[in-house]
Amino acid sequence: MSHKTSSTASSADSGGVAIRRSLFRSRFFRRLVFVAIAFPTLLFLAHYHFKGTTYDVENKILRYLSLSTEEQTLWHDHQLEVLRDGLRQCAWIDEKPVSEADIARSNPRAVPSAPPIVIRNASLVDGDGTLTLGVSILLDEGVVKEIGEHIDHPKNAKVINVRGRYVTPGLVDMVCFCNGNL
C-alpha cells in the first residue's frame, strides 16, 4: 500500500515539473519574458540617448533663419574666422620642419648614467613622412642628437647595426597603419 502512495506522490510531483517545463518552453512565455526584458531596456536607452542630444539639422536651419541679417552676418564671420584659424594652423604645421635639430632639447626621464646609443644602417621614416635609407641616429640623454649617414659619436656609445630595419619616431602603438609608401 505504501508503494502505491509513494508512486502516486512522485507522479504528482513529476506532473508539476512537466507543467512548469512546458510553460517555460511555450512560445507565449518566451515572448512575455522577451518583452519584459526588452521594453525597459529600450526605454532606458531611449531616455539616455535623447537626453544629451543637441540640435538636429532642421533645428539649426530654423535657428539660423530666425536670426536677423546682422546676426547672420556675425555668424558667417565667426564661422569663416574659425575656418581661417584651422587653415592657418595647417599651414603652420606644413611650414615647420619636423626634422629640425634642437641641441638644447632634453628629456627629464633620461637616465644620466646611460651611455649614448648609435643606431646604424637604419631605414628612417621621419615624422614628416620622409623615408631615408642607410642613416645613423645618435641618441644621447634620452633625445635624438644627430641624424646622418656618417656621424661622429662618443667613444663610449653603444652601436647597434639594425641592417636596414625601419626606425620611426612615435609609432609605439601595438597596431600602426601606414599608407603603404614605405
Helices and strands as residue ranges (DSSP letters): H 2-25, H 27-51, H 57-65, H 69-95, E 117-125, E 131-140, E 143-148, E 158-161, E 166-167
